[in-house]
């Protein structure tokens, strides 16, 4: 069930209507939302609902045990076991094939070729996101930041809440569980913000990202050696715009849907291509993941407390694992390596603090784009062809059109808008009467539907 579809629209309107009909019955309301979340998830493959339920129940049980135990080696062991169960689920479904394939290749290189047991495993949608939420539940309880006495219903709804279930943002237990303790209230400002975020997300995904993907990014990255330098250059810029508009659109729609249901999620993107350093980029890009990695991995490793060498080691481990989180491929690992090296280099040179010029913005953006080539390419051979093809900028242009160039410029131009423009507009809208807000929303939806190309492509981060 994809967000920009009629099916999801009907589903969400029904859930929203029933949820607010039960606005004073918080327990029944949460049961409704839990059932809706499992219907939403089961729409792709109902068999994985059992996996989602197991993950939720296991984390709730571990949380109850950990929260009731005093600090001791046994409690630490239970915490390690809980995290291992979460990572074990993620590792089996996401990395088993990658591991077996690489072990087989390594054995063949040293003359020990063996027939290894390889299973065809379907990757459950959203497993990377709800696994990280499960780990957040355990660690927040361990730190005393979340209540271990949360009911099973609350724990299951936290991990499976459908707006952010399959592609984030990653929500912290300490932020969401307290919102479930009482029936939510909603204001006209929250409705205005929710509607605007959903429409803004639909525009970015359905119009900008889809046009750029089908028009230039997909064909050029499929066979980069067949295109000239200008096509390849603009395809890289196009992918930078596509992945931003695609992923931030999902986050906006998720945050907007949650707001209409009475719950608050934190911002997940903050105009990342305005960044003038790599540290600033990761404060703006996929904020829920970058802060998760910072708080649950980088800082526990020691953060920046152990001197330059230890800090750089911790940075590299964090970014390498962050890259691997995105996919079971060496290209993602090297993508993380590039960002780790960039962060370590600017820290060593003091550029994170002093690099505030337009030049630093241009450099940061283009290194990010260079890394996007690896992120988008299916393998190293494609990425190498992309970077080393002998065509020059003077070769004939095959797929770039003035329209596509304009869409790329528009996507980058979004970063020049006021940083809190949506919130300001929502504040102005909230002063209007409800029929006016509804009319403006319907008109904007019809306009977006008329502008978008035919068909609906899955969101990029569904595969993660």
C-alpha positions as a printed Julia matrix, in Angstrom:
464×3 Matrix{Float64}:
   0.0     0.0     0.0
   1.8     3.09   -1.25
   1.11    6.56    0.13
   0.36    8.36   -3.2
  -2.43    5.95   -4.21
  -6.21    5.92   -4.04
  -6.04    2.72   -1.97
  -4.05    4.39    0.78
  -6.22    7.5     0.58
  -9.37    5.48    1.27
  -7.6     3.46    3.97
  -6.34    6.56    5.76
  -9.66    8.4     5.62
 -11.39    5.37    7.15
  -8.76    4.99    9.89
  -8.85    8.72   10.61
 -12.64    8.74   10.85
 -12.84    5.75   13.19
  -9.91    6.99   15.29
 -11.52   10.34   16.02
 -14.86    8.68   16.63
 -13.07    6.94   19.52
 -11.25   10.06   20.7
 -12.32    9.51   24.34
 -11.69    5.77   24.31
  -7.91    5.66   24.26
  -7.63    1.9    24.68
 -10.05    1.14   21.84
  -8.41    3.83   19.73
  -4.99    2.21   20.13
  -6.44   -1.2    19.29
  -7.9     0.3    16.12
  -4.56    1.86   15.15
  -2.72   -1.39   15.87
  -5.13   -3.35   13.69
  -4.83   -0.71   10.96
  -1.04   -0.91   11.14
  -1.05   -4.68   10.63
  -3.5    -4.36    7.72
  -1.22   -1.72    6.21
   1.87   -3.91    6.65
   0.15   -7.09    5.53
  -0.91   -5.42    2.29
   2.56   -6.27    0.88
   2.86   -9.78    2.33
   0.66  -10.88    5.22
   3.17  -13.58    6.25
   5.57  -10.97    7.62
   2.97   -9.73   10.1
   4.05  -12.64   12.29
   7.66  -11.41   12.18
   6.55   -7.89   13.11
   4.47   -9.27   16.0
   7.36  -11.42   17.21
   9.73   -8.45   17.16
   7.23   -6.32   19.08
   6.39   -8.93   21.72
  10.03   -9.93   22.22
  11.12   -6.32   22.76
   8.23   -5.69   25.15
   9.14   -8.8    27.17
  12.83   -7.9    27.26
  11.91   -4.36   28.29
   9.81   -5.57   31.21
  12.63   -7.81   32.41
  15.38   -5.19   31.98
  13.36   -2.44   33.66
  12.62   -4.62   36.69
  16.24   -5.7    37.22
  18.83   -3.75   39.21
  22.12   -2.84   37.56
  24.19   -6.02   37.47
  26.19   -8.22   35.07
  23.05  -10.34   34.57
  21.05   -7.27   33.52
  23.82   -6.29   31.11
  23.7    -9.79   29.65
  19.93   -9.56   29.12
  20.39   -6.21   27.37
  23.02   -7.7    25.07
  20.72  -10.64   24.36
  17.81   -8.32   23.53
  19.92   -6.3    21.09
  21.31   -9.52   19.62
  17.79  -10.81   18.94
  16.94   -7.6    17.07
  20.16   -7.62   15.08
  19.82  -11.36   14.48
  16.43  -10.86   12.82
  17.8    -8.01   10.71
  20.99   -9.9     9.88
  19.23  -13.07    8.77
  16.7   -11.45    6.48
  18.91   -8.67    5.13
  22.5    -9.95    5.17
  22.38  -13.75    5.06
  22.67  -13.98    1.27
  25.36  -11.28    1.16
  27.39  -13.1     3.83
  27.14  -16.53    2.22
  27.98  -15.16   -1.22
  31.1   -13.4     0.02
  32.23  -16.36    2.13
  31.92  -18.55   -0.96
  33.98  -16.14   -3.04
  36.64  -15.88   -0.32
  36.92  -19.69   -0.05
  37.19  -19.99   -3.83
  40.05  -17.47   -3.89
  42.15  -19.62   -1.55
  41.26  -22.87   -3.28
  38.73  -24.11   -0.71
  35.66  -23.83   -2.89
  32.61  -25.35   -1.25
  28.89  -25.65   -1.99
  27.38  -23.46    0.7
  23.75  -23.6     1.77
  22.1   -20.6     0.12
  18.44  -19.81    0.73
  16.28  -17.42   -1.23
  15.09  -15.02    1.46
  12.52  -12.31    0.84
  13.47   -9.03    2.5
  10.53   -7.84    4.63
   9.53   -4.27    3.89
  10.69   -1.81    6.54
  12.66   -4.31    8.62
  15.62   -1.93    9.04
  13.34    0.74   10.49
  11.3    -1.29   12.95
  14.38   -3.21   14.08
  16.06    0.06   15.02
  12.9     1.12   16.85
  13.02   -2.13   18.79
  16.61   -1.43   19.8
  15.59    2.11   20.78
  12.9     0.6    23.04
  15.46   -1.58   24.83
  18.14    1.09   25.23
  15.73    3.83   26.31
  14.41    1.52   29.03
  17.96    0.6    30.03
  18.8     4.32   30.37
  15.61    5.04   32.32
  14.28    7.29   29.54
  11.27    5.07   28.73
   8.87    3.34   31.1
   9.39   -0.43   31.15
   5.86   -0.86   32.47
   4.36    0.12   29.11
   1.56   -2.22   28.12
   1.99   -4.8    25.37
  -0.52   -2.81   23.32
   1.58    0.36   23.61
   4.81   -1.45   22.76
   3.28   -3.14   19.71
   1.73    0.09   18.47
   5.02    1.96   18.96
   6.95   -0.5    16.79
   4.24   -1.0    14.15
   2.52    2.42   13.87
   1.71    2.5    10.17
   2.64    6.08    9.1
   6.35    5.47    9.73
   6.45    1.67    9.72
   8.11    0.9     6.39
  10.37    3.9     5.7
  10.65    5.95    8.84
  11.28    8.33   10.35
  12.81    6.24   13.13
  10.89    7.24   16.24
  12.37    6.97   19.74
  10.52    5.05   22.41
  11.06    7.9    24.87
   9.35   10.31   22.45
   6.37    8.21   21.35
   5.35    6.04   24.32
   4.36    9.02   26.52
   2.0    10.15   23.74
   0.08    6.87   24.08
  -0.74    7.24   27.76
  -3.78    9.44   27.07
  -6.16   10.15   24.25
  -4.65   12.79   21.96
  -6.17   16.17   21.29
  -5.85   17.97   18.0
  -5.83   21.64   17.13
  -6.59   23.49   13.93
  -2.88   24.27   13.7
  -2.03   20.54   13.82
  -4.62   19.79   11.12
  -3.26   22.57    8.91
   0.31   21.34    9.37
  -0.67   17.73    8.72
  -2.55   18.57    5.53
   0.27   20.79    4.24
   2.95   18.18    4.96
   0.97   15.48    3.15
   0.41   17.72    0.11
   4.03   18.89    0.1
   5.21   15.3     0.28
   2.9    14.24   -2.55
   4.23   17.07   -4.72
   7.88   16.22   -4.09
   7.37   12.49   -4.67
   4.77   12.39   -7.42
   5.91   15.35   -9.49
   9.61   16.1    -8.94
  11.12   12.75   -7.93
   9.08   10.66  -10.36
   9.77   12.88  -13.38
  13.51   13.01  -12.73
  13.75    9.27  -12.03
  12.03    8.11  -15.19
  13.36   10.87  -17.42
  17.09   10.79  -16.73
  18.28    8.95  -13.6
  17.06    5.43  -14.37
  18.22    5.27  -18.02
  21.63    6.82  -17.4
  22.47    4.72  -14.34
  21.29    1.59  -16.15
  23.93    2.0   -18.89
  26.2     4.96  -18.08
  28.69    4.08  -20.8
  26.09    4.84  -23.47
  25.61    8.46  -22.43
  27.71   11.58  -22.72
  29.22   13.69  -20.0
  26.38   16.2   -19.73
  23.77   13.47  -19.38
  25.84   11.72  -16.7
  26.53   14.96  -14.83
  22.88   15.96  -14.72
  21.83   12.41  -13.85
  23.98   12.67  -10.71
  22.44   16.02   -9.83
  19.09   14.49  -10.7
  19.6    11.58   -8.35
  20.61   13.96   -5.55
  17.28   15.72   -6.07
  15.34   12.48   -6.57
  16.49   10.77   -3.39
  15.94   13.93   -1.36
  12.47   14.59   -2.76
  11.54   10.9    -2.57
  12.67   10.19    0.97
  11.79   13.54    2.51
   8.37   13.19    0.86
   7.74    9.89    2.65
   8.83   11.48    5.93
   6.59   14.5     5.37
   3.56   12.34    4.58
   4.28   10.11    7.59
   4.64   13.1     9.91
   1.5    14.67    8.42
  -0.57   11.5     8.84
   0.61   11.14   12.44
  -0.28   14.78   13.11
  -3.82   14.27   11.83
  -4.13   11.27   14.16
  -2.93   13.43   17.07
   0.71   12.33   17.4
   3.91   14.26   16.92
   7.02   13.08   15.06
  10.21   15.09   14.83
  11.42   16.61   11.57
  13.5    14.16    9.5
  15.01   16.48    6.84
  16.14   20.07    7.1
  17.24   21.25    3.65
  20.39   19.08    3.6
  21.93   20.57    0.47
  22.3    23.88    2.3
  24.97   22.21    4.43
  28.39   23.84    4.41
  30.16   20.91    6.05
  29.64   17.16    6.25
  28.86   17.43    9.94
  26.14   19.93    9.04
  24.9    17.64    6.26
  24.33   14.8     8.72
  22.49   17.15   11.04
  20.1    17.84    8.18
  19.86   14.52    6.26
  17.75   11.63    7.59
  17.92   13.2    11.03
  16.23   10.3    12.8
  18.91    7.87   11.54
  21.9    10.16   12.06
  20.84   10.97   15.63
  20.1     7.28   16.27
  23.61    6.34   15.12
  25.06    9.18   17.19
  23.22    8.34   20.42
  23.15    4.53   20.24
  26.43    3.77   18.46
  28.89    6.67   18.19
  28.61    7.89   21.79
  28.64    4.39   23.36
  31.81    3.69   21.36
  33.37    6.69   23.07
  32.34    9.52   20.77
  34.91   12.29   20.7
  36.1    11.74   24.27
  39.22    9.68   23.57
  41.44   11.89   21.45
  41.74   12.34   17.68
  42.62    8.73   16.84
  39.79    7.22   18.88
  37.32    9.83   17.6
  38.17    9.04   13.99
  37.9     5.33   14.68
  34.46    5.83   16.19
  33.4     8.0    13.25
  34.53    5.4    10.73
  32.81    2.52   12.53
  29.59    4.52   12.78
  29.55    5.57    9.14
  30.58    2.15    7.83
  27.78    0.48    9.78
  25.43    3.28    8.73
  26.32    2.54    5.12
  25.79   -1.19    5.61
  22.41   -0.5     7.24
  21.26    0.9     3.9
  21.85   -2.34    2.02
  23.7    -5.65    1.8
  26.26   -4.53   -0.79
  29.86   -3.34   -0.81
  28.79   -0.18   -2.61
  26.83    0.94    0.47
  29.81    0.16    2.68
  32.09    2.32    0.52
  29.43    5.04    0.48
  29.62    5.05    4.28
  33.42    5.02    4.06
  33.42    8.16    1.89
  31.26   10.01    4.4
  33.35    8.74    7.3
  36.57    9.94    5.64
  34.97   13.29    4.83
  33.84   13.77    8.44
  37.23   12.74    9.81
  39.09   15.0     7.38
  37.08   18.11    8.1
  37.35   17.43   11.83
  41.14   17.07   11.57
  41.41   20.32    9.56
  38.92   22.21   11.71
  36.66   22.77    8.72
  33.45   21.72   10.47
  33.66   24.9    12.55
  35.26   27.29   10.08
  33.87   26.05    6.74
  30.95   28.44    6.34
  31.61   29.9     2.89
  29.8    29.34   -0.38
  32.87   27.39   -1.52
  32.43   24.95    1.37
  28.78   24.5     0.4
  29.73   23.7    -3.19
  32.46   21.26   -2.11
  30.19   19.51    0.39
  27.4    19.15   -2.17
  29.66   17.73   -4.86
  31.35   15.2    -2.59
  27.87   14.11   -1.45
  26.92   13.75   -5.14
  30.08   11.73   -5.82
  29.08    9.34   -3.03
  25.53    9.16   -4.45
  26.99    7.5    -7.57
  28.05    4.52   -5.46
  24.78    4.56   -3.54
  22.7     4.44   -6.74
  24.88    2.06   -8.79
  24.04   -1.66   -8.54
  27.74   -2.6    -8.39
  31.27   -1.22   -8.55
  31.56   -1.92  -12.28
  28.64    0.39  -13.06
  29.98    3.09  -10.73
  33.45    2.8   -12.3
  31.99    3.09  -15.8
  30.01    6.11  -14.66
  33.14    7.84  -13.38
  35.62    6.83  -16.07
  33.65    6.81  -19.33
  35.66    8.72  -21.92
  32.76   10.82  -23.2
  33.23   14.52  -22.55
  30.89   17.37  -21.84
  30.93   18.14  -25.56
  29.26   14.89  -26.58
  25.64   14.86  -27.8
  22.92   15.14  -25.17
  20.48   12.21  -25.37
  18.06   12.37  -22.44
  18.5    15.73  -20.71
  15.76   18.16  -21.74
  15.03   21.73  -20.66
  12.07   20.37  -18.68
  14.21   17.85  -16.77
  16.91   20.43  -16.17
  14.21   22.74  -14.82
  12.92   20.0   -12.49
  16.45   19.45  -11.15
  16.88   23.19  -10.59
  13.48   23.28   -8.9
  14.43   20.4    -6.6
  17.64   22.13   -5.59
  15.81   25.46   -5.36
  13.59   24.05   -2.61
  16.62   24.46   -0.36
  16.46   28.23   -0.83
  12.96   28.45    0.64
  12.52   29.69    4.22
  13.65   26.85    6.51
  10.33   26.77    8.41
   8.11   27.84    5.56
   5.62   24.97    5.92
   5.16   25.68    9.61
   4.62   29.39    8.93
   2.09   28.65    6.2
   0.31   26.19    8.49
   0.05   28.89   11.14
  -1.55   31.24    8.63
  -3.92   28.52    7.38
  -5.03   27.68   10.9
  -6.65   31.1    11.15
  -8.97   30.26    8.25
 -12.34   28.56    8.58
 -12.46   24.78    8.19
 -14.29   24.83    4.8
 -11.59   27.13    3.41
  -8.82   24.81    4.62
 -10.62   21.79    3.14
 -11.2    23.58   -0.17
  -7.57   24.62   -0.49
  -6.45   21.08    0.31
  -8.74   19.53   -2.33
  -7.63   22.06   -4.95
  -3.94   21.42   -4.23
  -4.47   17.65   -4.41
  -6.23   17.89   -7.77
  -3.43   20.11   -9.09
  -0.72   17.66   -7.94
  -2.62   14.76   -9.48
  -2.82   16.62  -12.79
   0.92   17.42  -12.78
   2.28   14.01  -11.86
   3.26   11.38  -14.44
   1.27    8.17  -14.79
   1.99    5.32  -12.38
   3.4     5.26   -8.87
   6.95    4.07   -8.21
   7.8     2.63   -4.77
   9.7     4.89   -2.42
  13.47    4.4    -2.62
  13.84    3.57    1.07
  11.3     0.73    0.95
  14.2    -1.57    0.07
  16.03   -0.69    3.28
